[in-house]
Amino acid sequence: MPSILVLGDDASTRDALVDALRALFPRARVVAMPVDAAPEAVEREGATIVLADMTAVEGVLRRRRSRAGARVVALTRAMGPDTLMKAEALGVDASLRAPVSPRQLQAVLGPMLDGAAADERNAEG
């Protein structure tokens, strides 16, 4: 089962994202944690996708290099060229402007989850 790990320091924002993700992707397990749990949480939760505030992305990606499979999506309020270049340099798989809409979540995470589900089916068969 694919899993989405939401990392962020604002509890109400995290909870709103979790609710939206659970409604959009009922077959995925959705877990939320504060940013300071980032490096250990990615490993412990076996996340398929990590949805993290840009402040947490560097720690997540540092840990991901030792573990294949987790896709990282950065949430940021600034979507200017500097932010996008920084995200690209860090190796982020996608960036979304916060606050993010359900439509945006579906467009970006849907294909990632479909690919993860296909990978799981191929591994089983």
Buried (B, 14 or more C-beta within 10 A) or exposed (E): EBBBBBBBEEEEBBEBBBEBBEEBBEEBBBBBBBBEBBBEBBEEBBBBBBBBBBBBBBBBBBBBEEEEEBBBBBBBEEEEEEBBEBBEEBEBBBBBEBEBEEEBBBEBBEEBBEEBBEEEEEEEE
